[in-house]
Amino acid sequence: MEENYQTLHDFVLDPSFCDWVLGRDGDAAAYWQTYLKANPDKSKLIEQAKTLVFAMGQNTSSDWAASEKAEVWTQIQSRITGQPESSHDNTEGTVHCLRPAAWRVASRVAASLTALVVLSIALYYLMQRGQGETIRYATQYGEVKSVLLPDGSEVTLNANSSLSFKKPWDAEFTREVTLKGEAFFKVTHQQNDQKFKVKLADTVSIEVLGTQFTATKRPHDTKVVLNEGKVKFSVAKKGLLGFFQETVAQETLSPGEAVALAAHKTGEGMLVKSTVQHPEIYNAFQYNKLMFADAPLTDVARVLEDVYGLKVTFSNRELMSRRYTGSVPLDKVEVLFVALEKLFHLKISQQGNQLDFS
């Protein structure tokens, strides 16, 4: 029994592994359970191999020579890629053959893999069918823009943000937009309960039917705050060459709740759910306002960077923990500067897009 299992076909073409998967050998089961515990890094590869063995549905317990294993895998690869099966010198009248059992196994495995590839490609083109040009709306620093989507949904883009989607929208498919930055959504409910999805990243999305919420995708902040209705916030990881995704974290929100994506030490995302006392603060930009409620000045500094492109430094670091509550016109940020200077007895110096709080 081999110990150095590195690739998918090392497992699929191992008779002991197949016996374990198909429940035909108790000794094999004991060995592979021990192997799996000792090699947790191989768990995903093993799950893929188990799927293929089940798909074969064929007697795979025969002892194969190494050359036969290599030949079977060559047959599988050639079925998928359409390339010549082997570099063997097949002169006229001479045919290199596998024994029937090996041929049947190769054929079934190849058919399974080919079906997966064909299905993935078909789904991709099916999703792309009817999709035309990409429509994109964007705002500059300090600018807010209202957008009316093809289904009648309304989106208010905050400053330094963009929204894109493909048209025309088909009633048979999910309505989907991609957001970078921040926006407030008023999503219309369709008679056929057509879903609406906001993509914040390739693997982060918000799914709704009809509701009102604020979505944020900034370098330091990814979250959704719900005003009305119900939304589902999901984080996924890619699989099968990026064609399919597996959900790794998901939260359903009710009005007055928020969920944020926080970095996790494993590299995957985790969701932090909370109750929001004043959700209107997060969508105040649609009314041309900046609103803060007991916000540390570090949060104020981040808003100044996100909305106006201003870089804030604190010469007096004690100011970083001071907290501010108030509202100012979004298009008159100098009013905020005056309020902060008077309230905290500080001085704000500006040179270009650089601000210093001292």
C-alpha positions as CSV (number, residue, x, y, z in Angstrom):
1,M,0.0,0.0,0.0
2,E,1.5,3.3,-1.0
3,E,2.2,6.0,1.6
4,N,2.9,9.0,-0.7
5,Y,-0.5,10.1,-1.9
6,Q,-0.1,13.5,-3.5
7,T,-2.6,13.7,-6.3
8,L,-6.2,12.9,-7.0
9,H,-5.4,9.9,-9.2
10,D,-3.1,8.5,-6.5
11,F,-6.2,7.9,-4.4
12,V,-8.7,7.1,-7.2
13,L,-6.5,4.3,-8.7
14,D,-5.6,2.7,-5.3
15,P,-7.6,-0.5,-4.8
16,S,-7.5,-0.2,-1.0
17,F,-8.8,3.3,-1.1
18,C,-11.7,2.2,-3.4
19,D,-12.5,-0.7,-1.1
20,W,-12.7,1.7,1.8
21,V,-15.0,4.2,0.0
22,L,-17.3,1.4,-1.3
23,G,-17.3,-0.3,2.1
24,R,-15.9,-3.6,0.9
25,D,-12.9,-4.1,3.3
26,G,-12.8,-3.6,7.0
27,D,-9.0,-3.6,7.2
28,A,-8.9,-0.9,4.5
29,A,-11.4,1.2,6.4
30,A,-9.2,1.1,9.6
31,Y,-6.1,2.1,7.6
32,W,-7.8,5.0,5.8
33,Q,-9.5,6.4,8.9
34,T,-6.1,6.4,10.6
35,Y,-4.5,8.0,7.4
36,L,-7.2,10.7,7.4
37,K,-6.6,11.6,11.0
38,A,-2.8,11.7,10.5
39,N,-3.1,13.8,7.3
40,P,-5.9,16.4,7.7
41,D,-4.3,18.5,5.0
42,K,-5.4,15.8,2.5
43,S,-9.1,15.9,3.6
44,K,-10.3,18.0,0.7
45,L,-8.4,15.9,-1.9
46,I,-9.8,12.7,-0.3
47,E,-13.4,14.0,-0.5
48,Q,-12.9,14.7,-4.2
49,A,-11.5,11.3,-4.8
50,K,-14.3,9.6,-2.9
51,T,-16.8,11.4,-5.1
52,L,-15.1,10.1,-8.2
53,V,-15.0,6.5,-6.8
54,F,-18.7,6.6,-6.1
55,A,-19.2,7.9,-9.6
56,M,-17.3,5.0,-11.1
57,G,-19.7,2.5,-9.7
58,Q,-17.3,-0.3,-10.9
59,N,-15.3,-3.1,-9.4
60,T,-12.0,-1.3,-8.6
61,S,-10.4,-3.8,-6.2
62,S,-8.2,-5.5,-8.8
63,D,-4.5,-5.2,-8.2
64,W,-3.1,-3.1,-10.9
65,A,0.5,-2.7,-11.9
66,A,2.0,0.8,-11.8
67,S,2.1,0.9,-15.6
68,E,-1.6,0.1,-15.8
69,K,-2.5,2.9,-13.3
70,A,-0.5,5.4,-15.4
71,E,-2.3,4.2,-18.5
72,V,-5.7,4.5,-16.9
73,W,-5.0,8.0,-15.8
74,T,-3.7,8.9,-19.3
75,Q,-7.0,7.6,-20.7
76,I,-8.9,9.9,-18.3
77,Q,-6.9,12.9,-19.2
78,S,-7.2,12.3,-22.9
79,R,-11.0,12.0,-22.6
80,I,-11.1,15.4,-20.9
81,T,-8.6,17.3,-23.0
82,G,-9.2,15.6,-26.3
83,Q,-5.4,15.1,-26.7
84,P,-3.8,11.9,-27.9
85,E,-4.0,9.2,-25.3
86,S,-0.3,8.2,-25.2
87,S,3.0,8.6,-26.8
88,H,3.3,4.8,-27.4
89,D,4.5,3.8,-30.8
90,N,1.5,2.1,-32.3
91,T,2.6,0.6,-35.5
92,E,0.0,-0.8,-38.0
93,G,-1.5,-3.9,-36.7
94,T,-0.3,-3.3,-33.2
95,V,-2.8,-2.0,-30.6
96,H,-1.9,-1.3,-27.0
97,C,-4.9,-2.4,-24.8
98,L,-5.9,-2.3,-21.2
99,R,-7.6,-5.2,-19.8
100,P,-11.5,-4.9,-19.9
101,A,-11.9,-4.0,-16.2
102,A,-9.4,-1.2,-16.5
103,W,-11.0,0.1,-19.6
104,R,-14.4,0.2,-17.9
105,V,-13.0,2.0,-14.9
106,A,-11.2,4.6,-17.1
107,S,-14.3,5.1,-19.2
108,R,-16.6,5.7,-16.2
109,V,-14.1,8.0,-14.4
110,A,-13.5,10.0,-17.6
111,A,-17.2,10.3,-18.2
112,S,-17.8,11.6,-14.7
113,L,-15.0,14.2,-14.9
114,T,-16.0,15.2,-18.4
115,A,-19.6,15.6,-17.3
116,L,-18.5,17.9,-14.5
117,V,-16.4,20.0,-16.9
118,V,-19.1,20.2,-19.5
119,L,-21.7,21.0,-16.9
120,S,-19.6,23.8,-15.5
121,I,-19.0,25.3,-18.9
122,A,-22.7,25.0,-19.8
123,L,-23.8,26.7,-16.6
124,Y,-21.3,29.5,-17.2
125,Y,-22.5,30.2,-20.7
126,L,-26.1,29.8,-19.6
127,M,-25.6,32.6,-17.0
128,Q,-23.9,34.7,-19.6
129,R,-26.7,34.2,-22.2
130,G,-28.7,37.4,-22.7
131,Q,-26.2,39.5,-20.8
132,G,-25.2,42.5,-22.8
133,E,-23.1,45.6,-21.9
134,T,-22.0,46.4,-18.4
135,I,-23.5,49.6,-17.0
136,R,-21.5,51.4,-14.4
137,Y,-22.2,54.4,-12.2
138,A,-19.6,56.1,-10.1
139,T,-19.2,59.0,-7.7
140,Q,-16.2,61.2,-7.0
141,Y,-15.0,62.3,-3.6
142,G,-17.7,64.4,-1.9
143,E,-20.4,63.5,-4.5
144,V,-23.6,61.6,-4.0
145,K,-25.7,60.2,-6.9
146,S,-29.1,58.6,-7.2
147,V,-29.5,55.6,-9.6
148,L,-32.7,54.0,-10.9
149,L,-32.2,50.3,-11.8
150,P,-34.1,48.5,-14.6
151,D,-36.5,46.9,-12.2
152,G,-37.4,50.2,-10.5
153,S,-35.2,49.7,-7.5
154,E,-33.5,52.9,-6.2
155,V,-29.8,53.2,-5.2
156,T,-28.1,56.2,-3.6
157,L,-24.4,56.0,-4.1
158,N,-22.3,57.6,-1.4
159,A,-19.1,59.4,-2.3
160,N,-16.1,57.5,-3.8
161,S,-18.3,54.5,-4.8
162,S,-19.3,52.6,-7.8
163,L,-22.2,50.3,-8.9
164,S,-22.2,48.1,-11.9
165,F,-24.5,45.5,-13.5
166,K,-25.1,43.8,-16.8
167,K,-28.2,44.5,-18.9
168,P,-30.7,43.6,-20.0
169,W,-32.1,41.9,-16.8
170,D,-34.0,38.7,-17.4
171,A,-37.0,38.0,-15.2
172,E,-35.9,34.3,-15.0
173,F,-32.6,35.1,-13.3
174,T,-31.4,36.8,-10.1
175,R,-31.0,40.5,-10.4
176,E,-27.4,41.2,-9.6
177,V,-25.3,44.3,-9.0
178,T,-21.7,44.8,-7.8
179,L,-20.9,47.5,-5.3
180,K,-17.6,49.1,-4.3
181,G,-17.8,51.8,-1.7
182,E,-21.2,52.5,0.0
183,A,-24.8,52.7,-1.1
184,F,-28.4,52.8,0.2
185,F,-30.8,50.4,-1.5
186,K,-34.5,50.5,-1.9
187,V,-35.2,47.2,-3.7
188,T,-38.5,46.6,-5.4
189,H,-40.4,43.3,-4.8
190,Q,-41.2,41.4,-8.0
191,Q,-44.4,39.4,-8.6
192,N,-42.4,36.2,-9.2
193,D,-40.3,36.8,-6.0
194,Q,-37.3,37.3,-8.2
195,K,-34.2,37.6,-6.0
196,F,-31.9,40.6,-5.8
197,K,-28.2,40.2,-5.0
198,V,-25.5,42.7,-4.1
199,K,-22.0,41.4,-4.6
200,L,-19.4,43.1,-2.4
201,A,-16.6,40.8,-3.5
202,D,-16.3,37.6,-5.5
203,T,-17.3,35.5,-2.4
204,V,-19.2,38.1,-0.3
205,S,-22.9,38.9,-1.2
206,I,-26.2,40.2,0.1
207,E,-29.4,38.5,-1.0
208,V,-32.8,40.2,-0.7
209,L,-36.4,40.1,-2.1
210,G,-37.7,43.6,-1.3
211,T,-36.1,45.8,1.4
212,Q,-34.1,48.8,2.4
213,F,-30.6,48.6,3.6
214,T,-27.1,50.3,3.5
215,A,-24.3,48.2,2.1
216,T,-20.6,49.1,2.6
217,K,-17.5,47.8,0.9
218,R,-14.5,49.8,1.9
219,P,-10.9,48.6,2.3
220,H,-11.3,48.6,6.1
221,D,-15.1,47.8,6.4
222,T,-17.5,45.4,4.8
223,K,-21.0,45.4,6.3
224,V,-24.7,45.7,5.8
225,V,-27.2,47.6,8.0
226,L,-30.9,46.7,7.5
227,N,-33.7,49.3,7.7
228,E,-36.7,47.3,6.4
229,G,-37.5,43.8,5.2
230,K,-35.0,40.9,5.5
231,V,-31.6,40.2,4.0
232,K,-29.1,37.3,4.0
233,F,-25.4,38.1,4.2
234,S,-23.2,35.3,2.9
235,V,-19.5,34.6,2.7
236,A,-18.3,31.7,0.4
237,K,-15.2,30.1,-0.8
238,K,-14.5,29.1,-4.4
239,G,-14.3,25.5,-5.5
240,L,-14.1,23.4,-8.7
241,L,-11.9,25.9,-10.7
242,G,-14.1,28.8,-9.5
243,F,-17.3,27.5,-11.1
244,F,-19.0,26.7,-7.9
245,Q,-18.9,28.2,-4.4
246,E,-19.4,26.8,-0.9
247,T,-21.0,29.0,1.8
248,V,-18.7,29.2,4.9
249,A,-20.6,31.8,6.9
250,Q,-24.1,33.3,6.7
251,E,-26.4,35.5,8.7
252,T,-30.0,36.6,8.2
253,L,-30.8,40.1,9.4
254,S,-34.0,41.7,10.7
255,P,-34.7,45.5,10.8
256,G,-32.3,47.3,13.1
257,E,-29.6,44.7,12.8
258,A,-26.1,44.9,11.2
259,V,-23.5,42.3,10.2
260,A,-19.9,43.0,9.4
261,L,-17.2,40.9,7.9
262,A,-14.1,40.6,10.1
263,A,-10.8,39.0,9.2
264,H,-10.2,35.6,10.7
265,K,-6.9,34.1,11.6
266,T,-7.5,31.1,9.3
267,G,-7.8,33.4,6.3
268,E,-11.5,32.9,5.9
269,G,-14.1,35.5,6.9
270,M,-16.3,35.4,10.0
271,L,-19.4,37.5,10.5
272,V,-20.1,39.7,13.5
273,K,-23.8,40.5,14.0
274,S,-25.0,43.4,16.2
275,T,-28.1,45.6,17.0
276,V,-28.0,49.1,15.6
277,Q,-29.8,51.8,17.7
278,H,-29.9,54.4,14.9
279,P,-29.7,52.8,11.4
280,E,-30.5,56.2,9.9
281,I,-26.9,57.3,10.7
282,Y,-25.5,54.9,8.1
283,N,-27.7,56.2,5.3
284,A,-27.6,59.9,6.1
285,F,-25.6,60.5,3.0
286,Q,-28.8,60.1,0.9
287,Y,-30.0,63.3,2.6
288,N,-26.7,65.1,2.0
289,K,-25.6,64.7,5.6
290,L,-22.8,63.3,7.7
291,M,-24.0,61.9,11.0
292,F,-22.0,60.5,13.9
293,A,-23.2,59.0,17.2
294,D,-20.6,58.7,19.9
295,A,-18.0,57.9,17.2
296,P,-14.2,58.0,18.1
297,L,-12.3,60.6,16.1
298,T,-10.5,57.7,14.4
299,D,-13.8,56.7,12.9
300,V,-14.4,60.3,11.8
301,A,-10.9,60.3,10.2
302,R,-11.9,57.1,8.3
303,V,-15.0,58.8,7.0
304,L,-13.0,61.8,5.9
305,E,-10.7,59.5,3.9
306,D,-13.5,57.4,2.4
307,V,-15.8,60.3,1.5
308,Y,-13.4,63.1,0.7
309,G,-10.0,61.4,0.1
310,L,-8.5,63.3,3.0
311,K,-5.6,61.7,5.0
312,V,-5.8,62.4,8.7
313,T,-2.9,62.2,11.1
314,F,-3.0,62.9,14.9
315,S,-0.1,64.9,16.2
316,N,-1.9,64.8,19.5
317,R,-2.6,61.1,19.9
318,E,-4.8,61.7,22.9
319,L,-7.4,63.0,20.5
320,M,-7.8,59.6,18.9
321,S,-10.1,58.3,21.6
322,R,-12.3,61.4,21.9
323,R,-15.8,60.8,20.8
324,Y,-18.1,62.9,18.6
325,T,-21.8,63.1,18.1
326,G,-23.3,65.5,15.6
327,S,-24.5,66.1,12.0
328,V,-23.2,68.4,9.3
329,P,-24.0,69.0,5.6
330,L,-22.1,66.5,3.4
331,D,-21.1,69.2,0.9
332,K,-19.8,71.5,3.6
333,V,-17.1,69.5,5.3
334,E,-15.5,72.7,6.7
335,V,-18.5,72.9,9.1
336,L,-17.3,69.6,10.6
337,F,-13.8,71.0,11.0
338,V,-15.1,74.1,12.9
339,A,-17.3,71.9,15.1
340,L,-14.4,69.6,16.0
341,E,-12.0,72.5,16.7
342,K,-14.5,74.2,19.1
343,L,-15.7,71.0,20.8
344,F,-12.3,69.5,21.5
345,H,-10.2,72.6,21.6
346,L,-8.0,71.2,18.9
347,K,-6.4,72.7,15.7
348,I,-6.9,71.2,12.2
349,S,-4.2,72.0,9.7
350,Q,-4.7,71.2,6.1
351,Q,-2.1,71.0,3.3
352,G,-3.5,69.5,0.1
353,N,-5.4,66.4,1.0
354,Q,-3.4,66.0,4.3
355,L,-5.1,66.9,7.6
356,D,-3.4,67.1,11.0
357,F,-5.3,67.0,14.3
358,S,-3.3,68.7,17.0
